[in-house]
Amino acid sequence: MSKSTFIIGLLVLLLPISIIAQENMGSSIERHQDQLQDLYKQLHQAPELSFMEFNTAKQMAAELGSLGFEVHEGIGGNTLVGLFRNGDGPVIMVRTDMDALPVEEKTGLPYASRVVTSDLEGNRVAAMHACGHDMHMTVWTGTARVMVDLKDQWKGTLMMIAQQAEERSGGATNAIGAGLYQKFPVPDFALAYHVSEKLPSGTIGYRSGPIMAGVSSVDITVFGEGGHGAQPDQTIDPVVLAARLILDIQTIVSRELSPLQPAVVTVGSIHGGTKHNIIPEEVKLQLTIRYYDEAVGAQIISALKRIGNGLAASAGLPPEKYPVVKVQDESTPPVINSPGLTDRLVPVLSSGLGKDHVIEMQPLMVGEDFGQYGLTPEQVPISLMWLGSIHPDKLPSGGAGPGLHTAYYYPDYPATIRTGVEGMVLMLLDLFGN
């Protein structure tokens, strides 16, 4: 053996294992990159709506099975769990969502979705991965592949969850209710991504503490006493009452909540009446409520009922015709990133990706049911990171690319896949003690 060869070998032995792992990780990602890009396009072209992710779940299960994971399907629906047991060590969960949205894609991309399907109510609708769950699944699959490639460099159990119905909510709740933490090892940590249209590809965004809001969907039925449109004096017009209600509830956030408690109350839908000259018996409203404190959400609901009852009484309606305020079951709690876990991971990402590629974000009022995994009695520490997805050349200065949930959203998939896999593997290796 030459002296130079001996010195190089000695230096390799003295290198921290994390550096060796990172070099091996890069080679592994490069080896899988083309297949992952093909997988992304395939998933993008085959979206399935919430609670209907039958083929998608089978595909994700097959991906894990081919890697040697112990796969369990049908956890509270279409959710599946894959376990890769690799000796003694922590149990770390990585979650992806699988469902798409009823949106007709207008990106004009050669791999655009052209799917038209039936939703749960039987309506024929277009479907599109307008919220990036196809990217989440691709990065999730890439993470599983690389972690298996690097299995000699970590010890523990990797728990991969592909979850149904994030968009309509209920997916996380159903999985937990089906015994997720009783049938499988309780994770020591749980991680997830969500793509961002506000961050350039190649970056990851973080926030310690609250990162996404709690969401409640509320239906309000406003009653009246209908009649002829030419004789409004002989009616109690629910259209007018609904209009007054819409205006009055704008004061809930501005005048009833503390300015230090962020909240949103938005009326997204109003329906009433059938003809120009008929005053109807009722009007229906649909609202979304956003908050970071469950007590604030409850206060908003209480205010909606009080204001509605007051309007009805002022119009002369009896109590049995006061508005009905119904909170839908699809409500989700806020996502509160565990500060200890998130603060531990930020320097890991900064070291591996470069400090300029790891960006602190402000909380947003969008919702996500990933927070459910940290709210059980097991109190699993969770951390959800934003995954930058817009090509830097297409990201306006200080602005955002085509928005999530729109017909025009699409990620810069080569860079987003690579950064997503690299960032997740870096975090996992650190948490596994590498």
PyMOL commands that set and color helices and strands:
alter all, ss='L'
color gray80, all
select helices_A, chain A and resi 3-14+17-44+54-66+133-149+151-153+171-177+180-183+232-234+238-248+250-256+294-314+319-321+339-353+355-357+369-374+392-394+413-431
alter helices_A, ss='H'
color red, helices_A
select strands_A, chain A and resi 70-72+80-86+91-97+116-118+124-126+156-163+189-200+204-206+209-212+214-223+227-228+263-272+278-279+282-291+324-327+335-337+358-360+382-390
alter strands_A, ss='S'
color yellow, strands_A
deselect
rebuild
show_as cartoon
